[in-house]
């Protein structure tokens, strides 16, 4: 999936694929590839051919802060080009972060309206709300009970197919 980010007055088109610790793709049409190792939550070692650097990343909704070698950047996620497979997966609410499930507001069978907050996660003292991408019915809740941990990209809630 290709995504667009704004950093200051500039925009960047990013299309990356990751397999294990390796990544490859393009940033603004320029090829990139390398090695990415997560050391702990939000802390990575990245080698894109110019040597290994440590990168600290904090995500909050559409904003991501990146700190590397004494510099910091604020990125705003502004668009994503979706393919048919990604559209079909929109009924799956995945955790955007690794964190603690603070609140679960729905159960299987509940009706929801687009934009409803279905669950609240916490990471690094920041709350992240999972909102219904459309109206419908909750097919299943796969997350642990509030207080439990969820991993990034873990399925939390599934809506019935449209």
N, C-alpha and C positions, 0 to 999 in steps of 0.2 A: 504494500500500500504506500502510495506517495503522499507525503504530508508537507504542508507549508508552515513555516515559522517566521515570526517577525522578531528582529533583534534591533532595537533602536529604530532607525529609519529604513533599514534594509529587510528584505524578505529572502528566505532561502527555501528551495524545494529539496526535500530529503526523501530518498527512497533507499532504505537499507534492509537487508535480510541478515538474520543471525542464525547460525547453526553451531550449537555448543558455544565455545568461547570465540569463534571466528565470526567476523562480519564482513559484508561486501555490499556495494551498491553505488549510489551517486548522490552528490550534494551539488545542487545547481548544475547538473550535467557533467560534473567532473567525477571520474571514478575514484572510489575510496575502498580500502580493504584493510583488515588488520585483526588484531587480537584484543579481546575485551574480557577482563577478569573482575568479577565482583568480589571485593575483599570483605565488605560488610554492607549493611543497608545504606544505600546512597553513596558508597565509596567504591571507586573502580580504578583499575590500572588499565590504561589504553596504550596500545602500540600500533600506530598507523604508518609505520615505516621510518619515523624520525626519532625513535627511541621511546622508552616507556615513560608515561606521565600519569600522575594520580589526578583523578577528577572526582569532585564531590558534586552530587546532583540532588536537588530538592524539588519535588513536584507538588503543585497545588492546583488542581483543576487544569485550566488551560495554560497555566504559567509554569515554567521550569527555570530554576536558577542553577547555573553551572559555574563552579569555581575551579580554576586550574592555574597553577604556577603564579599565584599572586594576583590573578585577574578574575573578574566576575562578569557574567553575562546573564541578562534576563531574556528568556525566550517566551514568546506567546504563540501557542498553537492556534493557527487561524483557519486551516482548511485541511481536509483529507479527501483524496480521490479514492473512492471505494469501488471495488469490483463486485461482481455478483455474489461471490462467496462471502465477502465481508457483509454485504447487505443481508444475506440469509442468516448470518450469525448475530444480527442485531437483536434477536430475542434473548441472547445470552448476556447477562450483566456480569462482567469479569472485574475483579479487583484491579484498580489501576496502580496499586501500591502493595507492598508487604506491610501489614500492620495489624492492629487489633480491631476486631469487630466490636464496636461500642453499642450499637443499637440495630435491631432488626425489626422493621415496622410491618412486615407482611408474612403471611403463611400461604402454603399451597391452596389454591382455590380463591384467593382474594382478588377482587377487581381493582384495577389501578387505572389512573388517568395519566396521560403523557405529562412528564415533569414531576410527578409525585416522588418524594424521597422514599426509597424502599429500604435502604440500609445506610448506616453511618460507620465509617472506618476512621481510625486514628493512627497517624504515623508521625513521629518527631513532633509531638504536641500540636499537630494540625489535623483538623477534621476534613474528611473527604466524603461527600454525599453521593450515593449511587441513585440516580434518578431514572424513572421509567422512560424509555426512548419512545414509547407509544402507549396508547390505552390498550387494555386487554386484561387477561387473567393470568395469575401466577401459576405456572405449571409445577414448579418445584423450587424449594430452597435447599441449597446444598451446603451452605456455610455452617460452621460450628455455632454453638450458642454464643450470645454476647459475652465478651471477655476472652474469646478464643482468637487464635491467630489465623490470618488468611495470607496467602502468598500472592505476589504480583501475578496477574493473568489467571488466577484461580476463579472458577465458576462460583458465583455467590447465589444468583437467582436466575431462573429461566422462565420466560413468558411462554404461554401457549402460542403455537405457530399462528400467524395472522390468517 
